[in-house]
Structures are given as C-alpha cells and as structure tokens.
Amino acid sequence: MSAEQEFDRQAATFYSVAEFLKEGKVTQNAPIALELFFIPEAEADQPAFLKALKTFGYSAVTESENTTDGTEREAVLVTVETKLTAEDIWLHEERCTKLAQPRGFAPDGWGFLEPDA
C-alpha cells in the first residue's frame, strides 16, 4: 500500500468515527467489539495470515461468502475488544492490514458492535 493510499484509508477511518460520534448513539471511548474484514486475493495464504494474527494477539475466524461471479471464497473476520476512538480503530486497522497484505489478503472494511445501551 502506498503512503497516499494509507493516508486516504486513515482519513476515511477518522471521518467515519467522527460521523458515528455525531449521531450520539455511542460516546467516545465506549467499549466496542471492532470487526475488521479481509478478503483473499490470488495466492492468499490463509493459514499464514491466521497464524500471524494469533501471534499478535488477534482473534480471527473464517467466513465463507459468495462473490458476484458465483464462486465462494474464505474471508477472514478479525474481532478486537477496544475503545471507540479513531486512534484505536486505526491502530488495529493498520496493524491487521500490514499482517494481511503480504499474505494475500486485502482489507474490506470494518464495523463494530455497539455496547448495550
């Protein structure tokens, strides 16, 4: 990933978090279960990616999904207990992406489970 692409992704993350906070449903620093989604590219090495995530303390599962062309692929969903801050989300997004890309996976978004109100 180029520095410009990384900057764009970071800006998008910070913007998204600011928008969530504006809605007022969740407060800054609220505990969340952050979910990061990664899709395999050609020559993806899923066992190596899962091992790298585990080595760095991340919990991950695989999910089968159908693509638009009707094929099935095994995506990876990483779940992290963290706080709702742009900095915390970006920290995990950046780390997991750096583990994913050399192993043939691409980031495909993130979301979070809101704490019980």
FISEKE-641841 format. One record per atom (N, C-alpha, C, CB): residue number from 0; residue in three letters; atom name; x, y, z. Coordinates in Angstrom, 3 decimals. Glycine has a CB too. Layout:
N
[NUM, ala, CA, [X, Y, Z]]
...
This chain:
117
[0, met, N, [0.848, -1.170, 0.000]]
[0, met, CA, [0.000, 0.000, 0.000]]
[0, met, C, [0.891, 1.230, 0.000]]
[0, met, CB, [-0.963, 0.000, 1.215]]
[1, ser, N, [0.582, 2.143, -0.878]]
[1, ser, CA, [1.382, 3.361, -0.948]]
[1, ser, C, [1.058, 4.269, 0.237]]
[1, ser, CB, [1.133, 4.100, -2.282]]
[2, ala, N, [1.928, 5.224, 0.487]]
[2, ala, CA, [1.709, 6.174, 1.577]]
[2, ala, C, [0.429, 6.970, 1.343]]
[2, ala, CB, [2.911, 7.127, 1.716]]
[3, glu, N, [0.146, 7.283, 0.090]]
[3, glu, CA, [-1.074, 8.034, -0.226]]
[3, glu, C, [-2.324, 7.197, 0.056]]
[3, glu, CB, [-1.060, 8.483, -1.700]]
[4, gln, N, [-2.288, 5.917, -0.299]]
[4, gln, CA, [-3.422, 5.042, -0.018]]
[4, gln, C, [-3.630, 4.887, 1.484]]
[4, gln, CB, [-3.212, 3.671, -0.666]]
[5, glu, N, [-2.533, 4.748, 2.212]]
[5, glu, CA, [-2.630, 4.616, 3.660]]
[5, glu, C, [-3.213, 5.884, 4.276]]
[5, glu, CB, [-1.252, 4.313, 4.268]]
[6, phe, N, [-2.781, 7.038, 3.793]]
[6, phe, CA, [-3.307, 8.319, 4.287]]
[6, phe, C, [-4.810, 8.404, 4.015]]
[6, phe, CB, [-2.566, 9.517, 3.618]]
[7, asp, N, [-5.234, 8.000, 2.817]]
[7, asp, CA, [-6.654, 8.042, 2.453]]
[7, asp, C, [-7.484, 7.125, 3.352]]
[7, asp, CB, [-6.839, 7.642, 0.983]]
[8, arg, N, [-6.968, 5.925, 3.621]]
[8, arg, CA, [-7.691, 4.991, 4.490]]
[8, arg, C, [-7.776, 5.529, 5.912]]
[8, arg, CB, [-7.011, 3.615, 4.487]]
[9, gln, N, [-6.674, 6.114, 6.385]]
[9, gln, CA, [-6.688, 6.666, 7.735]]
[9, gln, C, [-7.696, 7.819, 7.815]]
[9, gln, CB, [-5.272, 7.148, 8.145]]
[10, ala, N, [-7.699, 8.683, 6.812]]
[10, ala, CA, [-8.643, 9.802, 6.795]]
[10, ala, C, [-10.087, 9.294, 6.782]]
[10, ala, CB, [-8.385, 10.706, 5.571]]
[11, ala, N, [-10.345, 8.242, 6.019]]
[11, ala, CA, [-11.688, 7.674, 5.962]]
[11, ala, C, [-12.099, 7.108, 7.319]]
[11, ala, CB, [-11.762, 6.582, 4.888]]
[12, thr, N, [-11.168, 6.473, 8.008]]
[12, thr, CA, [-11.454, 5.929, 9.334]]
[12, thr, C, [-11.779, 7.049, 10.310]]
[12, thr, CB, [-10.266, 5.103, 9.849]]
[13, phe, N, [-10.961, 8.087, 10.326]]
[13, phe, CA, [-11.189, 9.194, 11.250]]
[13, phe, C, [-12.513, 9.891, 10.945]]
[13, phe, CB, [-10.029, 10.199, 11.179]]
[14, tyr, N, [-12.846, 10.050, 9.676]]
[14, tyr, CA, [-14.109, 10.655, 9.276]]
[14, tyr, C, [-15.282, 9.791, 9.731]]
[14, tyr, CB, [-14.152, 10.859, 7.754]]
[15, ser, N, [-15.193, 8.484, 9.496]]
[15, ser, CA, [-16.281, 7.574, 9.872]]
[15, ser, C, [-16.539, 7.600, 11.373]]
[15, ser, CB, [-15.959, 6.149, 9.427]]
[16, val, N, [-15.477, 7.575, 12.152]]
[16, val, CA, [-15.640, 7.610, 13.609]]
[16, val, C, [-16.282, 8.930, 14.026]]
[16, val, CB, [-14.273, 7.422, 14.324]]
[17, ala, N, [-15.861, 10.039, 13.444]]
[17, ala, CA, [-16.455, 11.338, 13.768]]
[17, ala, C, [-17.952, 11.338, 13.455]]
[17, ala, CB, [-15.747, 12.466, 12.988]]
[18, glu, N, [-18.334, 10.717, 12.342]]
[18, glu, CA, [-19.749, 10.640, 11.974]]
[18, glu, C, [-20.528, 9.781, 12.967]]
[18, glu, CB, [-19.903, 10.074, 10.554]]
[19, phe, N, [-19.972, 8.646, 13.393]]
[19, phe, CA, [-20.635, 7.814, 14.401]]
[19, phe, C, [-20.856, 8.609, 15.680]]
[19, phe, CB, [-19.806, 6.549, 14.697]]
[20, leu, N, [-19.832, 9.328, 16.099]]
[20, leu, CA, [-19.928, 10.086, 17.343]]
[20, leu, C, [-20.959, 11.202, 17.231]]
[20, leu, CB, [-18.568, 10.668, 17.716]]
[21, lys, N, [-21.075, 11.808, 16.052]]
[21, lys, CA, [-22.075, 12.874, 15.840]]
[21, lys, C, [-23.493, 12.356, 16.017]]
[21, lys, CB, [-21.923, 13.482, 14.441]]
[22, glu, N, [-23.718, 11.098, 15.646]]
[22, glu, CA, [-25.048, 10.511, 15.785]]
[22, glu, C, [-25.486, 10.444, 17.240]]
[22, glu, CB, [-25.075, 9.120, 15.175]]
[23, gly, N, [-24.520, 10.408, 18.160]]
[23, gly, CA, [-24.822, 10.435, 19.580]]
[23, gly, C, [-25.278, 9.115, 20.180]]
[23, gly, CB, [-25.850, 11.435, 19.823]]
[24, lys, N, [-25.287, 8.039, 19.405]]
[24, lys, CA, [-25.712, 6.737, 19.924]]
[24, lys, C, [-24.624, 6.089, 20.769]]
[24, lys, CB, [-26.096, 5.811, 18.778]]
[25, val, N, [-23.387, 6.412, 20.462]]
[25, val, CA, [-22.240, 5.846, 21.163]]
[25, val, C, [-21.300, 7.000, 21.507]]
[25, val, CB, [-21.511, 4.748, 20.293]]
[26, thr, N, [-20.708, 6.938, 22.687]]
[26, thr, CA, [-19.813, 8.016, 23.101]]
[26, thr, C, [-18.356, 7.642, 22.845]]
[26, thr, CB, [-20.023, 8.346, 24.585]]
[27, gln, N, [-17.546, 8.677, 22.727]]
[27, gln, CA, [-16.100, 8.475, 22.583]]
[27, gln, C, [-15.602, 7.630, 23.744]]
[27, gln, CB, [-15.340, 9.836, 22.528]]
[28, asn, N, [-14.696, 6.726, 23.470]]
[28, asn, CA, [-14.080, 5.829, 24.447]]
[28, asn, C, [-14.993, 4.702, 24.930]]
[28, asn, CB, [-13.626, 6.622, 25.621]]
[29, ala, N, [-16.200, 4.590, 24.365]]
[29, ala, CA, [-17.085, 3.488, 24.747]]
[29, ala, C, [-16.431, 2.172, 24.337]]
[29, ala, CB, [-18.498, 3.639, 24.088]]
[30, pro, N, [-16.595, 1.134, 25.134]]
[30, pro, CA, [-16.042, -0.164, 24.736]]
[30, pro, C, [-16.825, -0.716, 23.540]]
[30, pro, CB, [-16.082, -1.170, 25.925]]
[31, ile, N, [-16.105, -1.226, 22.561]]
[31, ile, CA, [-16.736, -1.810, 21.376]]
[31, ile, C, [-16.025, -3.104, 20.994]]
[31, ile, CB, [-16.715, -0.812, 20.191]]
[32, ala, N, [-16.716, -3.901, 20.219]]
[32, ala, CA, [-16.114, -5.073, 19.588]]
[32, ala, C, [-15.906, -4.683, 18.131]]
[32, ala, CB, [-17.023, -6.384, 19.738]]
[33, leu, N, [-14.694, -4.303, 17.806]]
[33, leu, CA, [-14.338, -3.881, 16.457]]
[33, leu, C, [-14.193, -5.111, 15.568]]
[33, leu, CB, [-13.029, -3.047, 16.461]]
[34, glu, N, [-14.793, -5.057, 14.384]]
[34, glu, CA, [-14.685, -6.147, 13.420]]
[34, glu, C, [-13.991, -5.635, 12.159]]
[34, glu, CB, [-16.089, -6.731, 13.082]]
[35, leu, N, [-12.931, -6.301, 11.776]]
[35, leu, CA, [-12.168, -5.962, 10.579]]
[35, leu, C, [-12.322, -7.120, 9.592]]
[35, leu, CB, [-10.649, -5.689, 10.918]]
[36, phe, N, [-12.635, -6.800, 8.348]]
[36, phe, CA, [-12.932, -7.823, 7.357]]
[36, phe, C, [-11.856, -7.814, 6.282]]
[36, phe, CB, [-14.329, -7.602, 6.735]]
[37, phe, N, [-11.334, -8.999, 5.954]]
[37, phe, CA, [-10.277, -9.137, 4.950]]
[37, phe, C, [-10.674, -10.200, 3.932]]
[37, phe, CB, [-8.920, -9.500, 5.616]]
[38, ile, N, [-10.470, -9.881, 2.658]]
[38, ile, CA, [-10.821, -10.818, 1.596]]
[38, ile, C, [-9.561, -11.350, 0.925]]
[38, ile, CB, [-11.739, -10.144, 0.560]]
[39, pro, N, [-9.594, -12.616, 0.521]]
[39, pro, CA, [-8.420, -13.206, -0.119]]
[39, pro, C, [-8.267, -12.728, -1.556]]
[39, pro, CB, [-8.508, -14.724, -0.084]]
[40, glu, N, [-7.031, -12.546, -1.947]]
[40, glu, CA, [-6.699, -12.248, -3.334]]
[40, glu, C, [-6.038, -13.502, -3.904]]
[40, glu, CB, [-5.755, -10.977, -3.456]]
[41, ala, N, [-5.591, -13.426, -5.135]]
[41, ala, CA, [-4.904, -14.571, -5.739]]
[41, ala, C, [-3.713, -14.956, -4.867]]
[41, ala, CB, [-4.440, -14.245, -7.193]]
[42, glu, N, [-3.507, -16.254, -4.713]]
[42, glu, CA, [-2.357, -16.770, -3.963]]
[42, glu, C, [-2.406, -16.422, -2.467]]
[42, glu, CB, [-1.077, -16.227, -4.564]]
[43, ala, N, [-3.597, -16.209, -1.923]]
[43, ala, CA, [-3.716, -15.903, -0.493]]
[43, ala, C, [-3.292, -17.106, 0.338]]
[43, ala, CB, [-5.162, -15.489, -0.138]]
[44, asp, N, [-2.588, -16.821, 1.428]]
[44, asp, CA, [-2.131, -17.873, 2.339]]
[44, asp, C, [-2.876, -17.702, 3.660]]
[44, asp, CB, [-0.568, -17.816, 2.553]]
[45, gln, N, [-4.072, -18.285, 3.714]]
[45, gln, CA, [-4.918, -18.121, 4.888]]
[45, gln, C, [-4.283, -18.654, 6.171]]
[45, gln, CB, [-6.229, -18.807, 4.658]]
[46, pro, N, [-3.696, -19.863, 6.175]]
[46, pro, CA, [-3.078, -20.346, 7.425]]
[46, pro, C, [-1.994, -19.384, 7.945]]
[46, pro, CB, [-2.465, -21.742, 7.202]]
[47, ala, N, [-1.202, -18.836, 7.055]]
[47, ala, CA, [-0.144, -17.904, 7.482]]
[47, ala, C, [-0.740, -16.619, 8.051]]
[47, ala, CB, [0.791, -17.571, 6.300]]
[48, phe, N, [-1.821, -16.126, 7.438]]
[48, phe, CA, [-2.463, -14.908, 7.932]]
[48, phe, C, [-3.064, -15.155, 9.312]]
[48, phe, CB, [-3.553, -14.427, 6.946]]
[49, leu, N, [-3.782, -16.265, 9.469]]
[49, leu, CA, [-4.379, -16.574, 10.766]]
[49, leu, C, [-3.314, -16.750, 11.845]]
[49, leu, CB, [-5.234, -17.835, 10.667]]
[50, lys, N, [-2.198, -17.382, 11.498]]
[50, lys, CA, [-1.105, -17.569, 12.458]]
[50, lys, C, [-0.495, -16.219, 12.851]]
[50, lys, CB, [-0.016, -18.496, 11.864]]
[51, ala, N, [-0.289, -15.336, 11.880]]
[51, ala, CA, [0.269, -14.013, 12.179]]
[51, ala, C, [-0.668, -13.231, 13.093]]
[51, ala, CB, [0.524, -13.223, 10.877]]
[52, leu, N, [-1.967, -13.287, 12.810]]
[52, leu, CA, [-2.928, -12.590, 13.662]]
[52, leu, C, [-2.865, -13.127, 15.091]]
[52, leu, CB, [-4.355, -12.735, 13.097]]
[53, lys, N, [-2.850, -14.440, 15.228]]
[53, lys, CA, [-2.794, -15.055, 16.551]]
[53, lys, C, [-1.508, -14.669, 17.282]]
[53, lys, CB, [-2.899, -16.581, 16.434]]
[54, thr, N, [-0.400, -14.650, 16.555]]
[54, thr, CA, [0.885, -14.276, 17.150]]
[54, thr, C, [0.829, -12.886, 17.768]]
[54, thr, CB, [1.992, -14.333, 16.100]]
[55, phe, N, [0.069, -11.986, 17.129]]
[55, phe, CA, [-0.032, -10.616, 17.626]]
[55, phe, C, [-1.252, -10.412, 18.520]]
[55, phe, CB, [-0.085, -9.647, 16.463]]
[56, gly, N, [-1.871, -11.511, 18.958]]
[56, gly, CA, [-2.946, -11.428, 19.941]]
[56, gly, C, [-4.329, -11.160, 19.390]]
[56, gly, CB, [-2.629, -10.390, 20.899]]
[57, tyr, N, [-4.518, -11.306, 18.092]]
[57, tyr, CA, [-5.826, -11.059, 17.492]]
[57, tyr, C, [-6.628, -12.346, 17.380]]
[57, tyr, CB, [-5.670, -10.419, 16.115]]
[58, ser, N, [-7.923, -12.216, 17.555]]
[58, ser, CA, [-8.849, -13.331, 17.393]]
[58, ser, C, [-9.473, -13.219, 16.003]]
[58, ser, CB, [-9.951, -13.333, 18.517]]
[59, ala, N, [-9.468, -14.318, 15.246]]
[59, ala, CA, [-9.994, -14.284, 13.885]]
[59, ala, C, [-10.717, -15.574, 13.553]]
[59, ala, CB, [-8.872, -14.038, 12.882]]
[60, val, N, [-11.708, -15.462, 12.694]]
[60, val, CA, [-12.435, -16.617, 12.174]]
[60, val, C, [-12.545, -16.455, 10.666]]
[60, val, CB, [-13.854, -16.753, 12.837]]
[61, thr, N, [-12.801, -17.567, 9.996]]
[61, thr, CA, [-13.021, -17.503, 8.555]]
[61, thr, C, [-14.517, -17.533, 8.288]]
[61, thr, CB, [-12.301, -18.673, 7.820]]
[62, glu, N, [-14.899, -16.887, 7.199]]
[62, glu, CA, [-16.292, -16.843, 6.789]]
[62, glu, C, [-16.371, -17.126, 5.305]]
[62, glu, CB, [-16.935, -15.478, 7.126]]
[63, ser, N, [-17.221, -18.055, 4.935]]
[63, ser, CA, [-17.446, -18.315, 3.514]]
[63, ser, C, [-18.423, -17.282, 2.988]]
[63, ser, CB, [-17.981, -19.761, 3.275]]
[64, glu, N, [-18.131, -16.769, 1.811]]
[64, glu, CA, [-19.050, -15.832, 1.173]]
[64, glu, C, [-19.047, -16.084, -0.322]]
[64, glu, CB, [-18.665, -14.361, 1.486]]
[65, asn, N, [-20.159, -15.788, -0.936]]
[65, asn, CA, [-20.269, -15.927, -2.382]]
[65, asn, C, [-19.918, -14.603, -3.036]]
[65, asn, CB, [-21.690, -16.385, -2.794]]
[66, thr, N, [-19.131, -14.677, -4.100]]
[66, thr, CA, [-18.767, -13.481, -4.843]]
[66, thr, C, [-19.820, -13.213, -5.921]]
[66, thr, CB, [-17.355, -13.632, -5.472]]
[67, thr, N, [-19.709, -12.081, -6.579]]
[67, thr, CA, [-20.676, -11.722, -7.609]]
[67, thr, C, [-20.649, -12.674, -8.792]]
[67, thr, CB, [-20.421, -10.320, -8.086]]
[68, asp, N, [-19.524, -13.356, -9.013]]
[68, asp, CA, [-19.456, -14.303, -10.129]]
[68, asp, C, [-19.869, -15.720, -9.720]]
[68, asp, CB, [-18.047, -14.326, -10.701]]
[69, gly, N, [-20.393, -15.871, -8.500]]
[69, gly, CA, [-20.913, -17.149, -8.061]]
[69, gly, C, [-19.912, -18.077, -7.406]]
[69, gly, CB, [-21.499, -17.829, -9.194]]
[70, thr, N, [-18.648, -17.665, -7.323]]
[70, thr, CA, [-17.655, -18.503, -6.655]]
[70, thr, C, [-17.689, -18.225, -5.152]]
[70, thr, CB, [-16.231, -18.248, -7.233]]
[71, glu, N, [-17.134, -19.135, -4.411]]
[71, glu, CA, [-17.083, -18.982, -2.966]]
[71, glu, C, [-15.652, -18.671, -2.540]]
[71, glu, CB, [-17.604, -20.255, -2.256]]
[72, arg, N, [-15.514, -17.818, -1.543]]
[72, arg, CA, [-14.180, -17.518, -1.017]]
[72, arg, C, [-14.248, -17.499, 0.504]]
[72, arg, CB, [-13.645, -16.153, -1.568]]
[73, glu, N, [-13.102, -17.731, 1.111]]
[73, glu, CA, [-12.981, -17.752, 2.564]]
[73, glu, C, [-12.374, -16.435, 3.035]]
[73, glu, CB, [-12.120, -18.957, 3.034]]
[74, ala, N, [-13.217, -15.551, 3.526]]
[74, ala, CA, [-12.747, -14.270, 4.051]]
[74, ala, C, [-12.352, -14.461, 5.516]]
[74, ala, CB, [-13.845, -13.159, 3.905]]
[75, val, N, [-11.646, -13.478, 6.060]]
[75, val, CA, [-11.211, -13.523, 7.455]]
[75, val, C, [-11.821, -12.343, 8.201]]
[75, val, CB, [-9.655, -13.503, 7.562]]
[76, leu, N, [-12.452, -12.643, 9.331]]
[76, leu, CA, [-13.051, -11.626, 10.188]]
[76, leu, C, [-12.262, -11.581, 11.488]]
[76, leu, CB, [-14.565, -11.921, 10.456]]
[77, val, N, [-11.696, -10.416, 11.779]]
[77, val, CA, [-10.909, -10.200, 12.997]]
[77, val, C, [-11.776, -9.403, 13.965]]
[77, val, CB, [-9.548, -9.450, 12.690]]
[78, thr, N, [-11.867, -9.851, 15.208]]
[78, thr, CA, [-12.637, -9.133, 16.222]]
[78, thr, C, [-11.695, -8.688, 17.336]]
[78, thr, CB, [-13.788, -10.023, 16.789]]
[79, val, N, [-11.809, -7.408, 17.701]]
[79, val, CA, [-10.932, -6.813, 18.707]]
[79, val, C, [-11.776, -6.045, 19.716]]
[79, val, CB, [-9.877, -5.880, 18.048]]
[80, glu, N, [-11.581, -6.317, 20.981]]
[80, glu, CA, [-12.214, -5.510, 22.029]]
[80, glu, C, [-11.352, -4.266, 22.211]]
[80, glu, CB, [-12.366, -6.318, 23.390]]
[81, thr, N, [-11.953, -3.098, 21.984]]
[81, thr, CA, [-11.198, -1.848, 22.081]]
[81, thr, C, [-12.143, -0.722, 22.473]]
[81, thr, CB, [-10.480, -1.520, 20.742]]
[82, lys, N, [-11.673, 0.523, 22.342]]
[82, lys, CA, [-12.488, 1.701, 22.648]]
[82, lys, C, [-12.869, 2.390, 21.343]]
[82, lys, CB, [-11.726, 2.686, 23.593]]
[83, leu, N, [-13.984, 3.088, 21.373]]
[83, leu, CA, [-14.420, 3.830, 20.203]]
[83, leu, C, [-13.679, 5.165, 20.136]]
[83, leu, CB, [-15.950, 4.052, 20.233]]
[84, thr, N, [-12.502, 5.099, 19.543]]
[84, thr, CA, [-11.750, 6.306, 19.206]]
[84, thr, C, [-11.150, 6.059, 17.827]]
[84, thr, CB, [-10.629, 6.639, 20.289]]
[85, ala, N, [-10.984, 7.108, 17.075]]
[85, ala, CA, [-10.390, 6.978, 15.747]]
[85, ala, C, [-8.985, 6.405, 15.844]]
[85, ala, CB, [-10.362, 8.335, 15.033]]
[86, glu, N, [-8.249, 6.829, 16.856]]
[86, glu, CA, [-6.871, 6.362, 17.026]]
[86, glu, C, [-6.817, 4.860, 17.302]]
[86, glu, CB, [-6.191, 7.124, 18.164]]
[87, asp, N, [-7.698, 4.374, 18.178]]
[87, asp, CA, [-7.694, 2.944, 18.495]]
[87, asp, C, [-8.120, 2.100, 17.296]]
[87, asp, CB, [-8.615, 2.665, 19.680]]
[88, ile, N, [-9.156, 2.538, 16.607]]
[88, ile, CA, [-9.609, 1.790, 15.438]]
[88, ile, C, [-8.522, 1.786, 14.373]]
[88, ile, CB, [-10.916, 2.389, 14.875]]
[89, trp, N, [-7.916, 2.928, 14.126]]
[89, trp, CA, [-6.860, 2.986, 13.108]]
[89, trp, C, [-5.670, 2.109, 13.498]]
[89, trp, CB, [-6.396, 4.438, 12.898]]
[90, leu, N, [-5.312, 2.085, 14.759]]
[90, leu, CA, [-4.201, 1.258, 15.215]]
[90, leu, C, [-4.415, -0.207, 14.810]]
[90, leu, CB, [-4.038, 1.375, 16.743]]
[91, his, N, [-5.595, -0.731, 15.086]]
[91, his, CA, [-5.871, -2.131, 14.763]]
[91, his, C, [-6.062, -2.341, 13.257]]
[91, his, CB, [-7.114, -2.605, 15.516]]
[92, glu, N, [-6.700, -1.390, 12.612]]
[92, glu, CA, [-6.882, -1.490, 11.160]]
[92, glu, C, [-5.529, -1.517, 10.448]]
[92, glu, CB, [-7.735, -0.310, 10.638]]
[93, glu, N, [-4.640, -0.635, 10.844]]
[93, glu, CA, [-3.319, -0.565, 10.217]]
[93, glu, C, [-2.497, -1.822, 10.509]]
[93, glu, CB, [-2.565, 0.679, 10.703]]
[94, arg, N, [-2.468, -2.250, 11.766]]
[94, arg, CA, [-1.693, -3.443, 12.127]]
[94, arg, C, [-2.166, -4.682, 11.376]]
[94, arg, CB, [-1.778, -3.690, 13.628]]
[95, cys, N, [-3.472, -4.902, 11.395]]
[95, cys, CA, [-4.013, -6.102, 10.736]]
[95, cys, C, [-3.811, -6.048, 9.227]]
[95, cys, CB, [-5.506, -6.259, 11.052]]
[96, thr, N, [-3.917, -4.865, 8.646]]
[96, thr, CA, [-3.691, -4.723, 7.207]]
[96, thr, C, [-2.245, -5.052, 6.863]]
[96, thr, CB, [-4.041, -3.297, 6.738]]
[97, lys, N, [-1.322, -4.609, 7.708]]
[97, lys, CA, [0.091, -4.915, 7.456]]
[97, lys, C, [0.386, -6.406, 7.609]]
[97, lys, CB, [0.980, -4.112, 8.404]]
[98, leu, N, [-0.384, -7.092, 8.418]]
[98, leu, CA, [-0.253, -8.540, 8.517]]
[98, leu, C, [-0.928, -9.227, 7.330]]
[98, leu, CB, [-0.856, -9.043, 9.837]]
[99, ala, N, [-2.005, -8.655, 6.837]]
[99, ala, CA, [-2.814, -9.264, 5.775]]
[99, ala, C, [-2.162, -9.187, 4.400]]
[99, ala, CB, [-4.161, -8.599, 5.720]]
[100, gln, N, [-1.708, -8.025, 4.022]]
[100, gln, CA, [-1.272, -7.811, 2.645]]
[100, gln, C, [-0.136, -8.714, 2.176]]
[100, gln, CB, [-0.856, -6.408, 2.487]]
[101, pro, N, [0.906, -8.925, 2.955]]
[101, pro, CA, [1.967, -9.825, 2.477]]
[101, pro, C, [1.508, -11.282, 2.353]]
[101, pro, CB, [3.158, -9.753, 3.414]]
[102, arg, N, [0.359, -11.588, 2.948]]
[102, arg, CA, [-0.151, -12.960, 2.924]]
[102, arg, C, [-1.318, -13.115, 1.953]]
[102, arg, CB, [-0.584, -13.383, 4.322]]
[103, gly, N, [-1.517, -12.094, 1.112]]
[103, gly, CA, [-2.507, -12.183, 0.044]]
[103, gly, C, [-3.931, -11.810, 0.409]]
[103, gly, CB, [-2.512, -13.531, -0.472]]
[104, phe, N, [-4.114, -11.030, 1.452]]
[104, phe, CA, [-5.449, -10.582, 1.841]]
[104, phe, C, [-5.525, -9.062, 1.752]]
[104, phe, CB, [-5.798, -11.062, 3.273]]
[105, ala, N, [-6.712, -8.575, 1.417]]
[105, ala, CA, [-6.936, -7.136, 1.297]]
[105, ala, C, [-8.011, -6.709, 2.295]]
[105, ala, CB, [-7.347, -6.755, -0.156]]
[106, pro, N, [-7.849, -5.533, 2.901]]
[106, pro, CA, [-8.882, -5.046, 3.814]]
[106, pro, C, [-10.157, -4.743, 3.035]]
[106, pro, CB, [-8.397, -3.787, 4.574]]
[107, asp, N, [-11.298, -5.052, 3.673]]
[107, asp, CA, [-12.579, -4.817, 3.009]]
[107, asp, C, [-13.580, -4.191, 3.968]]
[107, asp, CB, [-13.138, -6.126, 2.443]]
[108, gly, N, [-13.081, -3.320, 4.830]]
[108, gly, CA, [-13.971, -2.572, 5.703]]
[108, gly, C, [-13.918, -3.014, 7.152]]
[108, gly, CB, [-15.361, -2.687, 5.209]]
[109, trp, N, [-14.590, -2.231, 7.971]]
[109, trp, CA, [-14.672, -2.515, 9.388]]
[109, trp, C, [-16.010, -2.016, 9.904]]
[109, trp, CB, [-13.498, -1.866, 10.160]]
[110, gly, N, [-16.365, -2.501, 11.061]]
[110, gly, CA, [-17.564, -2.075, 11.745]]
[110, gly, C, [-17.407, -2.422, 13.203]]
[110, gly, CB, [-18.831, -2.726, 11.140]]
[111, phe, N, [-18.443, -2.181, 13.985]]
[111, phe, CA, [-18.347, -2.541, 15.391]]
[111, phe, C, [-19.716, -2.856, 15.947]]
[111, phe, CB, [-17.692, -1.423, 16.194]]
[112, leu, N, [-19.686, -3.646, 16.986]]
[112, leu, CA, [-20.898, -3.952, 17.733]]
[112, leu, C, [-20.972, -2.937, 18.856]]
[112, leu, CB, [-20.905, -5.437, 18.279]]
[113, glu, N, [-22.109, -2.266, 18.917]]
[113, glu, CA, [-22.281, -1.239, 19.930]]
[113, glu, C, [-22.515, -1.888, 21.296]]
[113, glu, CB, [-23.452, -0.303, 19.563]]
[114, pro, N, [-22.033, -1.216, 22.336]]
[114, pro, CA, [-22.273, -1.753, 23.679]]
[114, pro, C, [-23.775, -1.679, 23.993]]
[114, pro, CB, [-21.441, -0.964, 24.753]]
[115, asp, N, [-24.198, -2.494, 24.926]]
[115, asp, CA, [-25.605, -2.437, 25.344]]
[115, asp, C, [-25.919, -1.066, 25.912]]
[115, asp, CB, [-25.920, -3.535, 26.387]]
[116, ala, N, [-27.042, -0.539, 25.497]]
[116, ala, CA, [-27.431, 0.805, 25.967]]
[116, ala, C, [-28.160, 0.714, 27.283]]
[116, ala, CB, [-28.314, 1.519, 24.930]]
